[in-house]
Amino acid sequence: MTSPPISAPITVKSPVTRKRLGSWLIYLVVSLYFLIPLAATFYWSLRGQKDVLGFEAYRKLFADTYFLPAFTESILNAVATIFLSLLIVVPTAYWVTLRLPRLRPVVEFITMLPFVIPAIVLVFGIISLYSRPPLLLTSTYDSSRVLLICMYVALSFPYMFRAVDNGLRAIDVKTLTEAAQSLGAGWPAILFKVIFPNLRVALLSGELTIALYMAQHTLGPYMANLTRSKVYEPSAMAIVAFAITWAAMGIIDFVGRGSSRHVQMADTE
Amino acid sequence: MSYLSISHVTKQFGETVVVDNFNLDIERGEFVSFLGPSGCGKTTTLRMVAGFETPTSGKIMLDGTDITGKAPNQRNVGMIFQSYALFPNMTVAQNIGFGLRVRKESDAVVKQRVEEMISLINLETHASKYPYQLSGGQQQRVSLARALANRPQVLLLDEPLSALDAKIRVSLRAEIRSIQRSLGITAIFVTHDQEEALSISDRIVVMNAGEMEQVGTPFEIYNFPKTQFVANFVGSLNNADAEVVDPLNGILAMDGVHLKTADADMSNRRKGDKVKISIRPERFSFAAEPRKENVVDCMIENITFLGSVVRIQISIGNTKFNMDTFNNPFLDLPAIGATEQVMCSKEAVLVLEDS
């Protein structure tokens, strides 16, 4: 009687475990791709003081007379951009959806223009249009700032319009409007009490896109200037910019988490 | 002077006439249903009363005032939608109080009225919930309370129960009716479900392809339909071709048998006219006691058990009829293929249109 040969123990991984392991591997590799440069920048920014790892570079950064004003101005510009774009895009999307569906192709085309036209072309066009009368806006600092904000708003149109439009579809804006009207509400009440609050998630996603887009350009000139003369401060600047962006994203996510449930509509039809 | 008067209202979209010469006078506190298949114009008419569509021609008067040209937010009407249309960003209490806050009522007034409405719909424990936390039936009740909180002059309901399941539909329609009765509010209810319309309306307007087919109480609509469409749409009906034999005595010949009808128009017809007759299934019965009219022989083709009703398919000559009888466990039903005698009264034989 022959006994079957005893084979070496084989570790058999179940398909599920193998798949999960593969996913984790990919996740790790991709994370490293992002994390390594980040870690390097952070490490570099800690070398402000000779032979010591510390926050010297950060201290110098914040002490710089130019930093804080530029920083606050960027923040204010961003806030103004957000409010202005909301005020323009939301009523426009609302009216096009409800009252002027024939204008939709026109509006969509216009909102896609900033996306399609190369930035440098936009810049030249804007400068030449607004640097002489009657639309002279580049003469003073404040008027240039207004121009800048308006251009940021225009740049945000593609993202905002798409986000708001999707949001409007999700909430059946026509029936909600009719319900509000039957209860006696006029347009201001409808827009501010019904439409805006229910678009919170859509607006947040739109604003998030713009925020990320603009985060690349915050303090841009300042940072470029820095790299010309300082060694460690630009890295510190980059880390600060990242930290702000992540904080903003965290806030948006936190606020959005609460409201996303409220936008769920009854599963009818 | 009726409370709500819709006179000669027509609605056209380009070439298509969606509502054609709609005329109706509704009394205060009346519950009227617009009943018809999809596309018959019932919702469009309702929306014209609400102000969401403007009539191409015609006039709508509410309590003596011409509201035809008024914007929806200036008419004092309450609207209930099929999709509930509750504001997702507001709680039940905030939804109900919306109309009052828009009118800038004081907080105390709003609070008191909202509480009143919430207890009316029996959702006291749900006042702080959001719409997504409620079932469909609960949402529709909130929608009702929200519309009623404003004390509207007319309540307009656009297929409010169509999105709900059967049991809820039945209980909610009874609730809507009892609330409407207790408040004495005038209401227009649009539906394609004839059972709904029959069970809760004071009057029904049956519509088809933009036109009013018949207006009457549920009893009238069901038992004395004026047109083929109404008879077919409301309840089920047996149809057959027949020929007039004796107009004065109301005798018709159908497939070899003679049937007597009580139709009033028969005297206007002549012998040999071809007509269509209709008989409701429940008007047949097995000829148990000796009756003198409309006793015919038939063959039992099939027997279907539908719960409370037993549907027996019989054939009289070559024509098939459905016969409905109430279920009774001790019922002695005939066998399939047997020959029986059935009868129906002469009033049950409806002559609706010429063939």
Chai-1 contact restraints between the chains, C-beta under 6 A:
chainA,res_idxA,chainB,res_idxB,connection_type,confidence,min_distance_angstrom,max_distance_angstrom,comment,restraint_id
A,T175,B,F81,contact,1.0,0.0,6.0,A-B,restraint_1
A,T175,B,S83,contact,1.0,0.0,6.0,A-B,restraint_2
A,T175,B,A85,contact,1.0,0.0,6.0,A-B,restraint_3
A,L176,B,A85,contact,1.0,0.0,6.0,A-B,restraint_4
A,E178,B,F52,contact,1.0,0.0,6.0,A-B,restraint_5
A,A179,B,A85,contact,1.0,0.0,6.0,A-B,restraint_6
A,Q181,B,P72,contact,1.0,0.0,6.0,A-B,restraint_7
A,Q181,B,N73,contact,1.0,0.0,6.0,A-B,restraint_8
A,S182,B,P72,contact,1.0,0.0,6.0,A-B,restraint_9
A,S182,B,M79,contact,1.0,0.0,6.0,A-B,restraint_10
A,L183,B,F98,contact,1.0,0.0,6.0,A-B,restraint_11
A,L183,B,G99,contact,1.0,0.0,6.0,A-B,restraint_12
A,L183,B,N150,contact,1.0,0.0,6.0,A-B,restraint_13
A,G184,B,N73,contact,1.0,0.0,6.0,A-B,restraint_14
A,G184,B,G99,contact,1.0,0.0,6.0,A-B,restraint_15
A,G184,B,V102,contact,1.0,0.0,6.0,A-B,restraint_16
A,G184,B,R103,contact,1.0,0.0,6.0,A-B,restraint_17
A,A185,B,N73,contact,1.0,0.0,6.0,A-B,restraint_18
A,A185,B,V102,contact,1.0,0.0,6.0,A-B,restraint_19
A,A189,B,V102,contact,1.0,0.0,6.0,A-B,restraint_20
A,V194,B,F87,contact,1.0,0.0,6.0,A-B,restraint_21
A,P197,B,N89,contact,1.0,0.0,6.0,A-B,restraint_22
A,N198,B,P88,contact,1.0,0.0,6.0,A-B,restraint_23
A,N198,B,N89,contact,1.0,0.0,6.0,A-B,restraint_24
A,H262,B,P88,contact,1.0,0.0,6.0,A-B,restraint_25
A,H262,B,N89,contact,1.0,0.0,6.0,A-B,restraint_26
A,H262,B,Y130,contact,1.0,0.0,6.0,A-B,restraint_27
A,V263,B,P88,contact,1.0,0.0,6.0,A-B,restraint_28
A,Q264,B,Y132,contact,1.0,0.0,6.0,A-B,restraint_29
A,A266,B,Y84,contact,1.0,0.0,6.0,A-B,restraint_30
A,A266,B,Q139,contact,1.0,0.0,6.0,A-B,restraint_31
A,T268,B,S83,contact,1.0,0.0,6.0,A-B,restraint_32
A,T268,B,A163,contact,1.0,0.0,6.0,A-B,restraint_33
